[in-house]
Amino acid sequence: MPKTTVTAALPYANGPVHIGHIAGVYLPADIYVRYLRNCGREVLFICGSDEHGVPITLRARKEGITPQEVVDRYHDIIGKSFKDLGISFDIYSRTSNAVHKETAQSFFADLYQKGAFAEETTEQYFDAEAGQFLADRYIVGTCPVCANENAYGDQCEKCGSTLSPSELKNPKSALSGSAPILKPTKNWFLPLDKLQQSFLNEYISNKIDWKSNVLGQCKSWLNEGLKPRAMTRDLDWGVTLPALPGHTEGELLGKVLYVWFEAPIGYISATRELRPKDWEEWWKGDTRLVHFIGKDNIVFHCIIFPAMLHLRGDGYVLPADVPANEFLNLEGQKISTSRNWAVWLNEYLEEFPGKQDELRYVLCSIAPETKDSEFTWKDYQARVNNELVAILGNFANRVMVLSHKFYGGAAPANTPCSLDALIQGGREEAAALLEELKKATEEYRFRDGLGALMNMARLGNRFLAETEPWKLQKTDPKATETAMSFALEMLSNIAFACEPYLPHTHQKLCEQLNLLPLEYMVRAFWAEGKLLKPLPAGHPIGEAALIFTKIEDEQVTFQKEKLSLKTMENTSPTDVPADVQNAVKPEITYDDFAKLDLKIATITAAEKVEKADKLLKLTLAVGTEDRTVVSGIALHFQPEDIVGKQVLFLANLAPRKMRGIESQGMILMAEDADGKLVFVAPTAPVASGSSVS
């Protein structure tokens, strides 16, 4: 059996990860890797933060800090979130470390020496006001396909079209807002047009077993005809070019490797970091390479990275499979990090402590495996309450409670009785469900695998309903012993079966059942599909405890209100299309305006909200009254610097809770095109509580 190297797309370290990332990439990858490990296969699970690229420099510029400060912050947040959810990477590395820089530079230098690149001087957009060349994401303009006026130079996020900056109409620099000029610069191009004919057409044509959505996108790219793509950029943040024969240091100054050239190499550098002595065994020879990604990364992992590996040669294996998923939407809208329309993983884990598997379950059950899907908080509540609690949790609790009630917490004997035929039928059904679970997981059909797991719990509940051990105990105690022995047997098998999907639940069940999953037992269960045998008579059972608890209506209401409030407070003009920025809001009457109770307030105290990067808790003096307001301005102001300032305050806004704090109104701010916030205040001090009209 060959080794398997599994990679998960490197998340951009310009913000936390959200549930769309988890459902599309990291949860399915983790399920698959846990399954392989349980089967006794050799597998490495590789990931890390992608710490270069324009989104990071844009955030750094907006926050007035360095790109390194941005990636340091979010690398830690992302890594901790993954660990807390139970994503079991063998290594979570980062592309700003020395090992990655050396690996990426060496890879580029090797391809250069082999003549893989076409060196061309082309005219690129240059911002004369900012004094620098503009990467694709620094250029915005009108999409030639859908007329979206806020399309990027590499992609229109409205219609999904892949673009080049030259295709945009009315291009503008995202740095200064001015129209860029064309200026000659030298870069190194990967000749994808030639590689399509000599390699890529045949490579893709042989991948008939890939997912249809992946293969379809690859063929669409090939049918359109590939074009050369620059593998270097004129930027000051990234992996700098190595020394190249025939080029002076000055010629290479200010040039970095294209992020989509060096980011996939991050998989290799992370492997080198983890296994410095035998890393090549995981990338060359008898090894399967499997990439888990979202659909927006298909071209890079299925076309560009394989082309790079092919050109490198030296025994590197090519991707054997790329089970990419589609997108997860949220409450009827596309997830948008810029508008803060997202459920951030780190916030979920803080606000739903101990409910990691509830999120894993729901996201797996709605995973966008072949088409876009949707997460809503009401559906989350329904799936947790009606499935995890009512089916799996109910079966586990009934078995544990009855075992303690009838047998004092010890497994009863399993002796022949009138229930033997029913139990044998149950074992055969459970064996079929285990085989279905294994097959679905092997084939990346994780929704089906989760369905098979839940059907094992349904089987257990059905058995209890048919045998009614609580009644049988009065008429046939021996049959009750056998019935409860089989119920414990089923629960033990469920405890093993849920490990790849619900690892925290696996741990809880094993602890309650006092079941130490020895390696030989795990391998027999997963690799050979052998169900666990009945627990020995007298085997001690731990105390019963609820595996899952219900999600209450108040929790759902809070999350929906928080989502809307976060979006309102954190959207800035730079995140909004130009036509929306410049539009005048619908006309209102004087009576509408008169409903607003605008006052002048004075900030008397300010402090950061715990575990919330963007929020400050403010105490405002409004006349003789004190008000508490939670405001998303922590990235712009230090608490001690704003005490004593007078602000414009909306006093009759309905209170809302944020991070458990009731916010009693809203302060009003002005924000320019660069995202800089300015307090709206009187030009001369006035009494706190003064009305504004």
C-alpha positions in Angstrom: 0.0 0.0 0.0 1.6 3.3 -1.0 2.1 6.2 1.3 -0.5 9.0 1.1 0.4 12.7 1.3 -2.8 14.7 2.0 -2.7 18.5 1.7 -5.3 21.0 2.7 -5.3 24.4 1.0 -3.1 26.9 2.8 -5.5 29.5 4.3 -4.6 33.2 3.8 -3.3 34.6 7.1 -5.2 37.9 6.6 -8.1 36.9 8.8 -9.6 34.0 10.8 -11.1 31.0 9.0 -14.9 30.7 8.7 -17.3 27.8 8.4 -17.2 27.9 4.6 -13.5 27.1 4.7 -14.1 24.3 7.2 -17.0 22.7 5.2 -15.3 23.0 1.9 -11.7 21.9 2.7 -10.5 21.2 6.2 -13.3 19.0 7.7 -13.4 16.6 4.7 -9.6 16.4 4.6 -9.5 15.6 8.4 -12.2 12.9 8.0 -10.3 11.3 5.2 -7.0 11.4 7.0 -8.4 10.0 10.3 -10.0 7.2 8.2 -6.7 6.3 6.6 -4.9 6.3 9.9 -7.5 4.1 11.4 -7.0 1.7 8.5 -3.3 1.5 9.3 -2.1 3.3 6.2 0.9 5.6 6.2 -0.4 9.1 5.8 0.9 12.7 6.4 -1.5 15.5 6.7 0.1 18.8 5.6 -1.1 22.4 5.9 0.1 25.9 7.0 -0.6 29.6 6.7 -0.2 31.2 3.3 1.4 34.4 4.4 2.1 36.2 1.2 -0.1 37.8 -1.4 -2.0 41.0 -1.9 -4.9 40.4 0.5 -2.4 40.5 3.4 -0.7 43.7 2.2 -4.1 45.3 1.8 -5.1 44.4 5.4 -1.8 45.6 6.7 -2.2 48.9 4.8 -5.7 49.4 6.1 -4.7 48.7 9.7 -1.5 50.7 9.6 0.8 47.8 10.5 3.3 45.6 8.8 2.4 42.5 6.8 4.4 40.4 9.2 2.4 41.7 12.1 -0.8 40.7 10.2 0.3 37.1 9.5 1.8 36.6 13.0 -1.6 37.5 14.5 -3.7 35.4 12.2 -1.4 32.4 12.0 -1.8 31.9 15.7 -5.6 32.4 15.6 -6.1 30.0 12.7 -3.8 27.3 14.1 -5.5 27.3 17.5 -8.9 27.2 15.8 -8.0 24.2 13.8 -6.6 22.4 16.8 -9.6 23.1 19.0 -12.0 21.8 16.3 -10.0 18.6 16.1 -8.4 19.1 12.6 -5.5 16.7 13.1 -2.7 18.1 10.9 0.7 16.4 11.3 2.1 19.9 10.8 0.6 23.4 10.5 3.5 25.4 9.1 3.8 28.9 7.5 5.2 30.3 4.3 7.1 33.1 6.0 9.6 30.7 7.6 13.2 30.1 6.4 12.6 26.5 5.3 9.8 27.6 2.9 11.8 30.5 1.5 14.8 28.2 0.7 12.6 25.5 -0.7 10.6 27.8 -3.0 13.7 29.6 -4.2 15.5 26.3 -4.9 12.4 25.1 -6.9 12.4 28.3 -9.0 16.1 28.2 -9.6 16.0 24.6 -10.7 13.2 25.3 -13.2 15.1 28.4 -14.4 18.2 26.3 -15.0 16.2 23.8 -17.0 14.9 26.6 -19.2 11.3 26.2 -18.1 10.5 29.9 -18.0 10.1 32.4 -20.8 11.7 35.7 -19.8 9.6 38.6 -21.1 9.5 42.4 -20.7 5.9 43.5 -20.7 4.0 46.6 -19.8 2.4 46.3 -16.4 0.2 48.7 -14.6 2.1 51.1 -12.4 0.7 53.5 -9.8 2.8 56.7 -10.3 1.3 58.3 -7.1 2.2 55.3 -4.9 5.4 54.7 -6.8 5.0 50.9 -7.4 3.8 48.3 -9.8 0.4 46.9 -9.1 -0.4 43.3 -8.5 -3.6 42.0 -10.0 -5.5 42.5 -6.7 -4.3 46.1 -6.5 -6.3 46.9 -9.6 -10.1 47.3 -9.7 -12.3 48.2 -12.6 -15.4 47.2 -14.6 -15.8 43.5 -15.4 -16.0 43.0 -19.2 -18.4 40.0 -18.6 -21.0 41.3 -16.1 -20.2 45.0 -15.8 -19.5 44.8 -12.1 -17.6 48.0 -11.4 -15.7 46.5 -8.5 -14.0 43.6 -10.2 -10.4 42.7 -9.3 -7.6 42.5 -11.8 -7.5 38.7 -11.5 -11.1 37.8 -10.9 -14.6 39.2 -10.7 -16.2 38.0 -7.5 -19.7 38.8 -8.7 -19.8 36.5 -11.8 -16.7 34.4 -11.1 -14.9 35.2 -14.3 -11.1 34.9 -14.3 -9.6 38.1 -15.6 -6.3 39.8 -16.4 -5.8 43.5 -15.5 -5.8 44.5 -19.2 -9.3 43.2 -19.6 -10.8 45.6 -17.0 -12.6 48.7 -18.2 -11.7 51.9 -16.4 -9.0 50.4 -14.2 -8.0 52.1 -11.0 -5.4 51.6 -8.4 -6.6 50.2 -5.1 -3.8 52.0 -3.4 -4.4 55.6 -4.5 -7.6 55.5 -6.5 -5.8 57.0 -9.5 -5.8 55.6 -13.0 -2.6 53.5 -13.4 -0.2 53.8 -16.2 1.6 51.1 -18.2 5.3 50.7 -17.6 7.7 48.1 -18.9 9.0 45.4 -16.4 10.7 42.1 -16.8 9.1 38.9 -15.4 9.4 35.1 -15.9 6.4 33.3 -17.4 5.4 29.6 -17.3 4.5 28.6 -20.9 1.2 26.9 -20.0 0.1 27.1 -23.7 3.0 24.8 -24.7 2.6 22.6 -21.6 -1.0 22.1 -22.5 0.0 20.4 -25.7 3.0 18.5 -24.4 1.6 17.4 -21.0 -1.6 18.8 -19.5 -4.1 17.6 -22.1 -3.1 14.0 -21.6 -2.7 14.3 -17.8 -6.3 15.6 -17.3 -7.8 13.2 -19.9 -6.6 10.3 -17.7 -8.3 11.6 -14.6 -11.7 10.1 -15.4 -12.3 9.1 -11.8 -12.0 12.7 -10.5 -15.2 14.5 -9.2 -17.3 15.8 -12.1 -17.2 19.4 -10.8 -13.4 19.3 -10.7 -12.9 17.6 -14.1 -15.5 19.9 -15.7 -13.6 23.0 -14.6 -10.3 21.6 -15.8 -11.7 20.8 -19.2 -13.2 24.2 -19.4 -9.8 25.8 -18.9 -8.2 23.6 -21.4 -10.9 24.1 -24.0 -10.5 27.9 -23.8 -6.7 27.4 -24.3 -4.1 28.1 -21.6 -1.9 31.2 -21.8 1.5 31.9 -20.4 1.3 33.1 -16.8 3.9 35.2 -14.9 5.5 33.3 -12.0 7.1 36.5 -10.6 5.7 39.8 -9.4 6.9 43.3 -8.7 6.1 43.5 -5.0 7.9 44.2 -1.7 6.2 41.4 0.3 6.8 37.7 -0.6 9.6 35.2 -1.3 12.3 37.1 -3.1 13.8 35.7 -6.3 17.0 33.7 -5.9 20.2 34.7 -7.6 19.9 33.9 -11.4 22.8 33.5 -13.7 23.2 36.4 -16.1 21.2 38.8 -14.0 22.5 41.4 -11.6 21.2 41.8 -8.1 19.7 45.1 -9.1 17.7 43.5 -11.9 16.0 41.2 -9.4 15.4 43.8 -6.7 11.7 44.3 -5.9 10.6 41.0 -7.5 9.1 38.1 -5.6 7.7 34.7 -6.6 4.0 34.7 -7.6 2.1 33.6 -4.6 0.4 30.8 -6.6 3.9 29.6 -7.6 5.3 29.4 -4.1 2.2 28.6 -2.0 1.8 25.0 -3.3 5.5 24.5 -2.7 4.5 25.2 0.9 3.2 21.7 1.1 6.7 20.4 0.2 8.5 22.8 2.6 6.2 21.9 5.4 7.0 18.2 4.8 10.7 19.0 4.8 10.2 20.8 8.1 8.3 17.9 9.7 10.4 15.0 8.2 13.8 16.5 7.3 15.4 13.1 6.8 12.8 11.3 4.7 10.6 14.0 3.3 11.3 12.9 -0.3 9.6 9.5 0.4 6.3 11.5 0.8 6.7 13.3 -2.5 8.5 10.8 -4.8 8.1 7.1 -5.6 5.4 5.0 -4.2 3.2 7.8 -2.9 -0.3 9.1 -3.6 -0.7 12.9 -3.5 -4.2 14.1 -2.6 -5.2 17.8 -2.5 -8.3 19.0 -0.5 -9.3 22.5 -1.8 -12.2 24.7 -2.6 -13.4 25.2 -6.2 -11.7 28.6 -6.5 -8.3 26.8 -6.3 -8.9 24.1 -8.8 -6.9 25.6 -11.6 -3.8 26.1 -9.4 -3.8 22.5 -8.0 -5.0 20.7 -11.1 -3.1 22.6 -13.8 -0.4 24.9 -12.6 1.1 22.9 -9.7 1.1 19.6 -11.7 2.8 21.5 -14.6 5.5 22.7 -12.1 6.0 19.2 -10.7 6.2 17.8 -14.2 8.9 20.4 -15.2 10.8 19.7 -12.0 10.9 16.0 -12.7 13.4 14.3 -10.3 10.8 11.7 -9.3 8.1 14.1 -8.0 4.6 12.5 -8.1 1.7 14.3 -9.6 -1.7 14.8 -7.8 -3.6 11.5 -7.8 -6.8 13.1 -6.8 -8.2 16.6 -6.0 -11.6 16.2 -4.4 -12.5 19.9 -4.4 -15.8 21.1 -3.0 -18.1 23.9 -4.1 -19.0 26.9 -1.8 -21.1 27.1 1.4 -23.5 30.1 1.6 -24.7 31.7 4.8 -28.3 32.6 5.6 -29.2 33.1 1.9 -26.1 35.1 0.9 -22.6 34.3 -0.3 -20.1 34.4 2.6 -18.2 37.6 2.5 -15.1 38.3 4.6 -15.0 41.9 3.6 -18.6 42.5 4.8 -18.1 40.3 7.8 -20.9 38.1 6.6 -19.4 34.9 8.0 -19.4 32.6 11.0 -15.8 32.7 12.2 -14.5 29.5 13.6 -12.7 31.1 16.5 -15.8 32.9 17.6 -18.0 29.8 17.3 -15.6 27.8 19.5 -15.7 30.5 22.2 -19.4 30.9 22.1 -20.3 27.2 21.9 -17.7 25.6 24.3 -17.6 21.8 24.0 -19.7 21.8 20.9 -17.0 21.1 18.3 -18.6 17.9 17.0 -22.0 19.6 16.7 -20.4 22.0 14.1 -18.5 19.1 12.5 -21.7 17.1 12.2 -23.8 20.0 10.7 -21.1 21.1 8.3 -20.5 17.5 7.1 -24.2 16.9 6.6 -24.6 20.0 4.4 -21.1 19.8 2.8 -21.0 21.4 -0.7 -19.6 18.2 -2.3 -21.0 18.6 -5.8 -22.9 21.9 -5.7 -23.2 25.0 -3.4 -25.0 24.5 -0.2 -26.2 26.7 2.7 -25.8 27.1 6.4 -28.5 28.7 8.5 -28.7 28.9 12.3 -32.2 27.4 12.3 -31.0 24.4 10.3 -28.0 24.1 12.7 -30.4 24.0 15.6 -32.7 21.5 14.0 -29.9 19.1 13.0 -28.3 19.2 16.4 -31.6 18.8 18.3 -33.4 16.4 16.0 -30.5 14.3 14.9 -27.5 14.4 17.3 -29.5 14.8 20.5 -32.6 12.8 19.5 -30.9 9.9 17.7 -27.3 9.4 18.6 -27.3 11.1 22.0 -30.6 9.5 22.9 -29.4 6.0 22.1 -26.2 6.4 24.1 -27.9 7.9 27.1 -30.6 5.2 27.2 -28.1 2.4 27.0 -25.9 3.9 29.7 -28.8 4.7 32.1 -30.4 1.2 31.7 -27.0 -0.5 32.2 -26.6 1.3 35.5 -30.2 0.8 36.5 -30.3 -3.0 35.8 -26.7 -4.1 36.4 -25.0 -1.5 38.5 -22.7 -0.2 35.7 -21.3 -3.6 34.6 -21.8 -5.3 31.3 -24.4 -8.1 31.5 -23.8 -11.6 30.1 -24.5 -12.4 26.5 -26.4 -15.7 26.6 -28.6 -17.5 24.0 -32.2 -16.5 24.2 -35.4 -15.8 22.2 -33.9 -12.6 20.8 -31.0 -14.4 19.0 -32.5 -14.0 15.5 -33.3 -10.4 16.0 -29.8 -9.7 17.3 -28.1 -11.6 14.4 -30.1 -9.5 12.0 -29.0 -6.4 13.8 -25.4 -7.4 13.5 -25.7 -8.1 9.8 -27.3 -4.7 9.3 -24.6 -3.0 11.3 -21.9 -4.8 9.3 -23.5 -3.5 6.1 -23.6 0.0 7.5 -20.0 -0.1 8.5 -19.0 -1.3 5.0 -21.1 1.6 3.5 -19.4 4.0 5.9 -16.0 2.8 4.8 -16.8 2.9 1.1 -18.3 6.4 1.2 -15.3 7.7 3.2 -12.8 6.1 0.8 -14.6 7.8 -2.1 -14.8 11.2 -0.5 -18.6 11.0 -0.1 -18.6 12.2 3.4 -22.2 13.2 3.6 -23.1 9.6 2.8 -20.6 8.3 5.3 -22.1 10.4 8.0 -25.6 9.1 7.0 -24.4 5.5 7.5 -23.0 6.4 10.9 -26.3 7.9 12.0 -28.2 4.9 10.6 -26.2 2.7 13.1 -27.6 4.8 15.9 -31.1 4.5 14.4 -30.6 0.8 14.3 -29.8 0.8 18.0 -32.8 2.9 18.9 -35.0 0.7 16.8 -33.7 -2.4 18.6 -34.5 -0.8 22.0 -38.0 0.1 20.8 -38.7 -3.4 19.6 -37.3 -5.3 22.6 -38.3 -2.8 25.4 -35.8 -4.1 27.9 -37.4 -2.0 30.7 -40.5 -4.1 30.3 -38.7 -7.4 29.4 -36.8 -7.1 32.7 -40.0 -8.1 34.6 -40.9 -11.1 32.5 -37.6 -12.5 31.1 -34.5 -11.1 32.9 -32.1 -13.4 30.9 -33.4 -12.0 27.7 -33.0 -8.5 29.1 -29.3 -9.3 29.8 -28.8 -10.3 26.2 -30.7 -7.4 24.9 -28.6 -4.9 26.9 -25.4 -6.7 26.0 -26.2 -6.2 22.3 -27.1 -2.5 23.0 -23.7 -2.0 24.6 -22.1 -3.8 21.7 -23.8 -1.5 19.2 -22.8 1.6 21.2 -19.2 0.4 21.3 -19.2 0.0 17.5 -20.7 3.4 17.1 -18.0 4.8 19.4 -15.4 3.4 17.0 -17.3 4.3 13.8 -17.7 8.0 14.7 -13.9 8.7 15.2 -13.1 10.2 11.8 -16.3 12.3 11.8 -16.9 13.1 15.4 -13.6 12.6 17.3 -14.7 14.3 20.5 -17.8 12.2 20.6 -15.6 9.1 20.1 -13.5 10.1 23.1 -16.6 10.7 25.3 -18.2 7.4 24.4 -14.9 5.4 24.9 -14.6 7.0 28.3 -18.1 6.2 29.3 -17.8 2.6 28.0 -14.4 2.3 29.7 -13.3 1.2 26.2 -9.6 1.5 25.5 -9.3 1.3 21.7 -6.2 -0.8 21.3 -4.4 -0.5 17.9 -5.2 -4.0 16.8 -8.9 -3.5 17.6 -9.0 -0.2 15.6 -7.2 -1.8 12.6 -9.6 -4.9 12.6 -12.6 -2.6 12.8 -11.6 -0.2 10.0 -9.2 -2.1 7.7 -11.1 -5.4 7.8 -14.6 -4.2 8.7 -14.9 -6.5 11.7 -17.5 -5.3 14.2 -16.5 -5.3 17.9 -17.6 -8.3 19.9 -19.9 -8.0 22.9 -18.3 -6.6 26.0 -17.2 -9.3 28.5 -19.7 -9.9 31.3 -18.8 -7.7 34.2 -16.9 -5.1 32.1 -17.2 -1.9 34.2 -19.2 0.9 32.6 -18.6 4.6 33.5 -21.2 7.0 34.7 -23.9 8.1 32.2 -23.5 11.6 30.9 -25.2 13.5 28.1 -23.1 13.4 24.9 -25.1 16.3 23.4 -27.4 19.0 24.6 -30.0 21.0 22.8 -29.4 24.3 21.1 -31.9 26.8 22.5 -33.9 29.4 20.6 -32.1 32.2 22.4 -28.8 31.0 21.1 -30.0 31.0 17.5 -31.6 34.5 17.9 -28.4 35.9 19.4 -26.2 34.5 16.5 -28.5 35.9 13.8 -28.7 39.3 15.4 -24.9 39.3 16.0 -24.4 38.4 12.3 -26.4 41.3 11.1 -24.9 43.7 13.6 -21.3 42.7 12.8 -22.0 43.2 9.1 -23.4 46.7 9.8 -20.6 47.8 12.0 -17.6 46.4 10.1 -18.4 47.2 6.5 -16.3 50.0 5.2 -16.4 52.0 2.0 -13.4 50.2 0.6 -15.3 46.9 1.0 -18.4 48.2 -1.0 -18.7 48.5 -4.7 -18.3 52.0 -6.1 -21.9 52.2 -7.3 -23.0 51.5 -3.7 -20.5 53.9 -2.2 -21.6 56.8 -4.4 -25.4 56.1 -4.3 -27.7 58.3 -2.3 -29.9 56.4 0.1 -33.7 56.4 -0.5 -35.4 59.7 0.3 -36.9 60.1 3.8 -39.4 62.6 5.3 -38.8 65.0 8.1 -40.9 62.7 10.3 -38.4 59.9 9.6 -35.5 62.1 10.6 -37.3 63.4 13.7 -37.4 59.8 15.1 -33.6 59.8 15.5 -32.6 60.9 19.0 -29.1 62.4 18.2 -27.1 63.7 21.2 -23.6 64.8 22.1 -22.0 62.3 24.5 -18.6 62.2 26.3 -16.5 59.1 26.5 -15.7 58.6 30.2 -14.2 55.1 30.0 -13.0 52.7 27.3 -11.6 49.2 27.4 -11.0 46.3 25.0 -13.6 43.6 24.9 -12.0 40.3 25.9 -11.3 37.9 22.9 -12.6 40.4 20.4 -9.9 42.1 18.3 -12.3 44.8 16.9 -14.5 45.8 19.8 -14.2 48.4 22.5 -16.5 48.8 25.4 -17.3 52.5 25.9 -19.0 54.3 28.8 -20.7 57.5 27.7 -21.9 60.4 29.7 -25.2 61.5 28.2 -26.4 64.3 30.4 -26.9 62.8 33.9 -27.1 59.3 32.4 -24.3 56.8 31.7 -24.7 54.5 28.7 -22.6 51.4 27.7 -21.8 51.1 24.0 -19.9 48.3 22.2 -18.2 49.7 19.1 -16.0 48.1 16.4 -13.2 50.7 16.5 -10.5 48.8 18.5 -8.2 48.5 15.4 -8.2 52.3 15.0 -8.0 53.7 18.5 -6.3 52.9 21.8 -8.8 53.0 24.7 -6.7 55.4 26.7 -6.5 57.9 23.8 -10.2 58.5 23.4 -11.3 59.0 27.0 -12.7 62.6 27.3 -13.6 62.9 23.6 -17.1 64.1 22.7 -19.0 62.1 20.1 -22.2 62.1 18.1 -24.5 59.5 19.7 -27.7 57.8 18.5 -29.5 57.4 21.8 -32.7 55.7 20.8 -31.3 52.7 18.9 -32.7 49.5 20.3 -30.2 47.7 22.6 -28.3 44.7 21.3 -26.0 42.2 23.0 -22.5 41.8 21.7 -20.2 39.3 23.4 -22.6 39.3 26.4 -22.5 43.1 26.7 -25.7 45.1 26.1 -24.9 47.9 23.7 -27.2 50.8 24.5 -27.0 52.9 21.4 -24.3 53.7 18.7 -21.6 56.3 18.2 -21.4 57.7 14.7 -18.1 57.9 12.8 -16.9 59.2 9.5 -14.8 56.9 7.3 -12.8 57.9 4.3 -11.9 55.8 1.2 -8.8 54.4 2.9 -10.8 53.1 5.9 -9.6 55.7 8.3 -12.1 56.5 11.1 -12.8 60.0 12.5 -15.1 60.9 15.4 -18.0 63.1 14.4 -17.9 65.8 17.2 -18.8 69.4 17.9 -16.2 72.0 16.9 -16.3 73.4 20.4 -17.1 71.6 23.7 -20.8 71.4 24.7 -22.7 69.9 27.6 -23.0 66.1 27.4 -26.5 65.2 26.5 -27.0 68.2 24.2 -29.5 67.4 21.4 -28.5 67.5 17.8 -31.1 68.7 15.3 
